[in-house]
Amino acid sequence: MAGDNAGPVLECRDIERRFGGVVALNGIDVHINRGEIFGLVGPNGCGKTTLVNAITGFYPPQRGNIILNGRDITGMAPHRVAGLGVARTFQNLALFNGMSVLDNILLGRHIHMRPSVTRTALYWWLARPEETKNRAVVEDVIDFLQLESVRDELVDGIPIGLKKRVELARALAAEPSFLVLDEPMAGMNQEEKEYMARFILDTRDERKVTVLLIEHHMDVITGICDRMLALNYGSMIGSGKPSDVIADPRVVEAYIGGAHAAH
């Protein structure tokens, strides 16, 4: 599925990000092609989430450029990045407890909504057609991720595997062209991991979404990613096909020397 016929969806050129005296990212170069599932790995604290936060506008880099579909988005505000077709999930669940699965997913449509006093006053003519369309998109995502059985349940009471799937559903409700998944399988058992891996592949294949996947489970990265990048201490230590990267002595050393060697 991966291909560069239309150029990369995302390019990160010589990205540097510092926090005080700590260099979190040091000269990172990445290009992700349209239709790829691109893996990003490394021990905790290596800079994975910092890179994602730079891409999505939360922590702009102090040096380098981020190019999305040929457009320089370096330093652009997160809501503007989202408006360009970028959606993400978070390492820690960011669902709204006390709300249903359906309502949590509907929140993913906020970038497509245009609330105003006029639209509210003219609800039947202006706002209702928009609401109907938003609900149709959400129902399609619920069906796609097989969440019908829990659609009306509070997210507080469903298992972690389903919560992660709801977070993916909320991201897909935004109808992104580029999706960032930050450890979507954390805390899952083997069966739940297999389900999630299948949904990620289907997202790429059926919905034509390019995916950046941060994951500690190397079996997942090697199983579904086209290419990958390994980081350690904010620097690149391996890039290319997963089979080549995981065999790189620097990557082996980073994992054997870290807390995640078991993965």
N, C-alpha and C positions, 0 to 999 in steps of 0.2 A: 504493500500500500504506500510505502514511503516513496517520495520522489521530489526532485528539485527542479522540475520543468518550469515552475513559475517563481523560482527563487525561494529563499527561506522565509518562513513565517516570522521567525524571531532571530535577531542577531544581537549578541552581547559582545561589545568590543572593548577589551582592555579595562574591564570593570574593577574599580577599587572602592572599597567602603571601609572606613575606619570608625571605631568608637573610642574616642580618647586616644590612648597609645596602642590600642589593639587593632591589628589589621585583620578585619573579618573576611575581606575578599581582596585578593592580590593579583591583578592582571588577568581576570577571567575572560576567556573567549569562548563563545558558544554560538552555534547556528543550528536551528531546528527547522527541518524541512516540512512542507505541507504534507499532512497525512501521516506523520511519524508519531510513534509513542517513544518519547525520549526520556531515559532514566537519569536521575540525579542521585548519587549515593555518596556515603562517607560517614565516618563516626560522628556522634553527637558533638556539636560545637564546631564543625568543620566549615560552616558557612552556607549550608544548603538553603535554610529558611531565609537567611540574609539576602541571598541571591534572588529568591522569589519575591521578597519584599522590595528589592530594588526594581525588579521587572514590573511589579504591580503598583509602584508609586509610593509605597509606605516609607521606604528608606532610600531616597535617591542616592546614586553613587556620587562620590566626590571626584571621580575621574572615569572617563570612558563614556560610551554611548550605547543606548538600547534602541534598537530599530525594530518596529513591528510593521510587517507588510510594507516595508520600504519607507515608513514614516518614523522620524526620530521622536521617541516618547520619553527621553531622558528627563527626569524631574517632573513629569506630568502628574497631576493629582490623581489619586486612586479612582475617583468616580469617573474621571475622563478616560482613564485606561479601560475601565469596565465598559464604558460606552463605545469603545472601539472593538468590542467582541471578546474581551478577556474575562474569564471567570475563574474562581479558585475555591478550593476547600482549605480548611485549616488543620494544623497538626493536632490542636486540641478542639474538641467539638464546640461549635459556635451556634448551637441550636437554641431556640427560645422555649424553655420549659414553661409549662402551663398553657401551651398552644398545641393545636393538633398537628399531625403530620402534614395534612393538606395546607393549613395556614402557613406552616414553616416553608413549604415549597413555594407557595404563592409569593412569599417575600422575595424570591428570586426574580420576580417580574418587575421589581421596582424601577429598574433603569428604563423600562419600556412605558412606564406610566407617566401621564402628564396631568397631574391634579391641578385644579384651579377653581375659584369660586364660580366662574361662568360654567365650567363643565359640570359642577355639582348642581347648580341651579337648573341646567338643561340636561339632567341625568338621562332621561329617556331618549334624547336625541344624540347626545355626545358621549357621556360616560358609560352608559350601559353597553353599547356595542364594543367598547374597549374592554370592559370587564368580561364580557362574554368571550372575547378572543383570548384574554389572559388565562381564563379558566380552562379553555380548550387546550392551550399549550400545556398547562399543568397536568390536566388529565392524561394527555398523551405521554408525558414524562412518567407519571405514576404507573401507567400501563407498561411502558418500556422497562422500568426497573422493578416491576412486579411488586408494587407496594399497595395494591388494592385492598388487601386484607387488613392493613393497619392505617388506611388513609384518614380515618376519623378518630384514631386514638391519640392521646397525649404523648408527645415524644418522650416525656419523663419515664414512661412505663415500658418502653420497648427495648429489646436487647441492643448491645453495642453494635453488632453487625448491621442491624436495621437502621440504627441511628446514623452510621456512616453512609448507608445507602440514601437516607433522607438528605444528608448534606450534599451528596453527589447530585441528587434530584434537584435540590435548590439551585445548584450551580448550572445544571442543564436547562432549568426553566428560563435562564437569561438568554438562551439560544446563542451560546458563545461559538466562536470559530477556533479559539485557543483556550485550552483548559489546563489549569495548574492544580494538581492533586498532591497535597502535602501529607504524606503518610496515611493514605486512605485505608490501610489494612491494619493499623496499630490496634492491638487488643483483640484481634479476631482469631477464631480457631481455623483449622485447615479448611473445613467446608466453606466457611464464610469467606475466606481468602479466595477460594476457587470461584465462588459466585462473583465476587468483586472483580477479579481478573477478567472474567467473561464479560461483565458489564462494561469494563474499560475498553476491551477489544471491540465490543458492539458499538460503543460510543464513537470510536474512530471509524469503524467500517460503515455503519449505517447512518450516522449523523455527520460524517465528514468533519470531525473535530480533531484538531491536532492537540496532542497531550504531552505535558511535561509532568513526569511522575517522580516524586520523591518517595523513596521506599527503602527500608532496612532489610527486607526479605529478599535476598539475592536470587532465590528460586523464582520469585515473581519478576524481577528485573530481567533475568536471562530468558524467562519464558515468554514475555510479551513485548519487550522493548526492542526497537530497531537499532538504536544506538544509545550510548550512555556516556556520562561524565562522572568521574570520581574526584572528590575534593578531600583535602586534609589540611587543617590549619589555614584555611582560606586560599589554598593554592591548588591548581589542577595537578593531579597525579596520574591520570589516565583518561583517555577519550577514544571512542570508536565503537566497534561491535562489542556487545556484552561479553562474548566468549574470550575476546582478546583482552579486554580491560580487566576482567576478574583474574586473568592469568598473569597480569603485570606484577612484578615483584614489589613495587611500591604500594600497590593496592592491597596485596596479600599482607604486607607488613603493617599497613594502617589498620587492617581488620584484626589481625592476630594480636596486635598490640593494644587493641581497643576493647571496649566492653561488648561489642556486637559480633565477636568472632563466631558465636553460635548461629548467627543468621547466615 
